[in-house]
Amino acid sequence: MAKVITMGEIMLRLSTPNSEKLIQADEFDVCYGGGEANVAVSLANYGHDAEFVTAVPDNEIGECAVAALRKYNVGTRHIARCGERLGIYFLESGSAMRPSKVIYDRAHSSISTATEKDFDFDEIFRDADWFHFTGITPAISDSAAVLTEKALQAAKKHGVKVSVDLNFRKKLWSSEKAQRVMKNLMQYVDVCIGNEEDAELVLGYRPGRTDVVSGELELAGYRSVFEQMVADYHFEYCISSLRVSHSASDNGWSACIYSRDTKEFYHSREYRISPIVDRVGGGDSFAGGVICGLLDGRNFKDALEFAVAASALKHTIPGDFNLASRKEVETLAGGDASGRVQR
């Protein structure tokens, strides 16, 4: 199996039980997660050698986050102990027409103040096959943006393939700053993953007349954008998840991919996910599925179908991590969405 490195922030998640609003909650459900950590868990779950790189405080809360990763066989030996605190996010889980809400409490977190001196990137990327990061990490702080580029430079020095999930977060930075930082980082990227909002706000592309609120998807617009992105950045693959939000509890879910080498555009099967148990981490499970499919040597169409099925299953699992097994994903991708009891 392949060796994959992911780098970013892992946070303590405090979510309201039973879809309560924050003002109602007398207690929180506790788990840990974060974009790149979620991808690492998916890949370790599929049997790949996944290592997560981050910084956590040298205290019990930091160790709880590390233990959450170890529980699912993610490598943690390159996690630095430094900084003041672990970031926290509060999740108010939506239902029906009421959307979920996220409140961040992550200022001055350990990864936001970490520097290149806290990591041995030559050691981290030695014998690695793949490196994955998201647009969240460079958005955390200016020093985290510098750290991300240092990691990318080391990855390319060691001949490692690189993927990015653009993941725009308006609570962390503006579109203008995202474009200033992320456009520079694209020179290191081989596989670009994102949705229509990310492509527009992070890189400045808009896919035609797509409107996820109304459910209108103009696939020709996605192809046009992908062709522009490949021309500008020479990505090997451009990939977008396609979410049609009928309500917070009911989504259509599919994806599309464009191959630089074959000039082929492919739209996956669409799943109707209802009721949704937990959509947080859905995009990360999709990215993990894409990476796994490509590392497995699947053709890009089959890799996409694996990723969409993996992410559809994640929407049925509480917490940030996708704990669906490889066999479960392959069964769904193969056409069995019956949900019948397995005996």
N, C-alpha and C positions, 0 to 999 in steps of 0.2 A: 504494500500500500504506500501511497505518497506521503511525504512530509509537508505539512501546511502550517504556515505561520500566520496568525492574525494579531493585530495590535490595536488597542483602543482602551476604552474605559468600561469597567464593570461597576455597576451601581447596586445599591440596596433598593429594592422596589417595595413600596408599601401601597397596597391596593385595597379598595373598599370591597367587602364581601357582598355577595348577592346583588351586585349591581347597584348598591346604595350610593347616594350622593355623599360627598365628603362631609357635609354638614350633619348627616345622619349617623355617620360611622362612630362607634364606640371602640372599635378595634380594627386592625389591618391584617390582611394576609401578607406574609413576608416571603420574598424570594429574591434572587439576584439575577442580574442580566445586563445586557448592553450589546449594541450592534455586533461588534466583532467577536465578543465572547459567545454570543448566540450562534454565530457561524461556526466557531470552533467546536461547540458542543455537537452541532449537527454532524460535522465531519468526523469527529471521534466516534459518534454513534454509528456511522456507516463503516467504521473500521479503518479510517485513515489516521495517520500519526499527526494529531493536531496540537500545536503549541500556541498558547495565548500569552502575549507580551503586554504588560501594563505596569502600573505602580499602585500600591495600596499602602495605607498607613500601617505602621508597625504596632498594631494593637489587635484586640480580639475581633473587632468588626472586620478589619482587613483580612484576618485569617478565616473568618466565616465565608467571605467571598471566594477566597482561594479554595477552601474546602468544597464549596458548591461546584467549582470546576473539576476538582479532582474526583468528585463523586461520579462524574460522567466521562472519566478517562482523558480529560484534557491535560496536556503537559503544562506545568506551572513553574518550572525551574528558572525561567527567565523573568519572573515577576519581581520587580524591585520593591523594597520596603522603604518608603520615604514619604515626605509630605505630611500634611495635617489631618486629612480626613478622607473618608470614602464618600463619593457622591450619592445622593438619594433622589429618587423620583417618586412622587405620589401619583397614583392612577385612580381616577374616578371612572369606573367601568360603565360605559353607556349601554343602552338597550333600546330596541326599536328605533324611533326617530330621534332619540336623545344621544348625542355623540359622546364618546369617551373623551376625557380630558386628562392632560398630563401637566403636573407642576414640578419644575426642577428645583432642587436644592443641591447644587453641585459646584458652587463657587469655591475656589481654593482647594479643590480636590487634589489628591496625590498626582494623578496623571497630568493635571493642568499645570503643575509646577515642575514636573520631571524634565530632565535634560538628557542630551546624548551621553553624558558622563555616567548616567545611571544604568546604561545598557552596553553590552558588548555585541554590537550588531554583526561583526565578523563571525563570532561564535554562533549567534542566533541563526544566521542564514547559511551557515555551512551545511551542505548536503540537503538544503531545503528545495522543494519543487515548486512551491506556490506561496505567494504572499497576498493577503487580503486586508484591505482597510476600507473605511467609509468616510464620507464627508463630515461625519459627526466629530471625528477626532481632531482634525485641524480647526474645527469651529470652536472647540472648547476654550482655547487660549492661543495667543500668539506664539508662546513657547511650544505648545502642542503642535502647531502648524509646522514650526521649524523641525521638531522631533520627527514628525511624519515624513518630511522630505529627506531627512538623514536616513531614516529606515528605508525609504524607497531607493535612495542612492546605493545603499549597501546591498539591497535585494538585487538590483540590476548588476552590480559588480560581481555578484555570485551567480549570475545567469538565471535568476528565479523569475518565473512568470508572475505577473501582477494583475490582480483584479481590484476594481473599486465599485462600491455601491455609493452612488452620489449622495443620497440621503440628506436632503436639505432640511434644516431645522430652524425655523424663523425665530424661535426663542433664544437661539444661540448667536446668530449673526444675520446680517442683511444680505440680500441677493447680490448687491454690488461688491461687498467684501468677499462673499463666497466665490464670485467669478474671478476676482483678482487672485485669490489663493489657489483655487481648484484648477483653473485653466493652466497654471504653471505646472501643477502636479500631474496633469494628463500626459506629459511627455514620458512618464515612466510606466504607463498603464497599457496592458494588452487586452484586457476584457473589461468592458464598461457596462455596468448594470445600473438601472435607475427607472423611475417612472416618468410620466409626462411632466409632472410638476418639477421634479429634479432636473430634467433636461433643460427646462426653460429657466429656472431660477439659478442653477449652478453653472450652466454652460451657455445659456442664451438661445436655446433652440425651442421652437414650439411646433408640436406635431399636428398641424392642420386644424380642424374644427372639433377635435376631441373635447368632450365635456363629460367628466366622470359623474357629475351630479345628475345630469339628464340620462346618462347611460349611452350617449352617442360616442362611438369609437370610430375614428376615421383611420383605418389601417394604412392607407396610402400615405398619410401624413407621417406616420412612424417610419415607413420605409425611406421617405425623403429625408427625414431628420437623421436617420442612421447613416445614409449615404454621405450626408454633409459631415457627420462626426468622423466617419472613417477617412474622408478626404482631408479633414483638418488635423486629426490626431493619429491616423493609421492604426486604429484599434483592430484587433483580429476579429472580435465579435462585439456587437452592440446588442444589448438585451433590455427589454422593458417588461415589467409586470403590468398587467392591465386589470385594474380593480373597478368594477361598476358597483357603486354603493347604493343599493336600494334602500337600506336603512343600516343602523349600527349592528343589527342582528342578521342582516341578509345581504350578502355580497355576491356578485359574479366575479370569477377569478380565472384569468388566463394570462398568457404572456406571448411576446414575439421576439424574434432574434434575426439578426442580419449577419451574414458571413462575408468578411472582406475578400476572402480568396475565391469563393464560388459566386459571389454577388447574389446569393439566394436569400429571400425573406420568407420566414415561416411563422405562422400563427398557431399556437397550441390549441388543444382541446380546452373548452371552458367548463369550469365547475360552478355550480350554484351552491354556495355555502350558507346554510340556514338550519338551525340557529347557530350563530357564531358563539363559541365559548370564550375565546380570547384572541383578538387579532394582533396584539402586540407581539412583535417578533416574527410576524408573517413574512415581511420582506427579507429578514435575515435568513429565515428557513428557505426562502426561495434562492437567495444567493448561495447558501450552503449546498442546495441541491444542484445548482448549475455547476459549481466547482467540482462537486463529487462526480457528476455525470461526465464532465470533460476529462477529469483525471482517470475515470474508469475506462476511457477510450471509446465512449459512445459517440456516435455522430451527433452533430449539434442539434438536430431535431429531437432525437431521443433524449439527449441531455436536458433539453428544455422541458420535455414531457415529464421527466423524472422530477425536475425542480418544481413544476407547477403542482404535481401530485403531492410532493413533500410539503409544500406550503399550504395546500388545501387541508392536509391532515393537521398541520400545526394549529389552524384556526379552531380545532376541536379540543385542544390541550391547554389547560390553565398554565400560566407562567410564561416567562420569556423564552424558555428553551423548547426546541422541537425534539420530542422524545419518541417520535415514530421510528420504527425500525426500518432497515433497508428492505426487508421482505414486505412490510406493510406498504411502503411507498411503491415498490414494484408491482404489488397486487393492484393497487389503485390505478397506477399508470397503465396497467394492462387492461383496464376496463371494468374491474369489479368495484363498483361504488355502492353496493347493496347495503353495506353496514350490518350484514347478518352476523349473528353470534357465531364465533369460531369455537368449535368443540373438538 
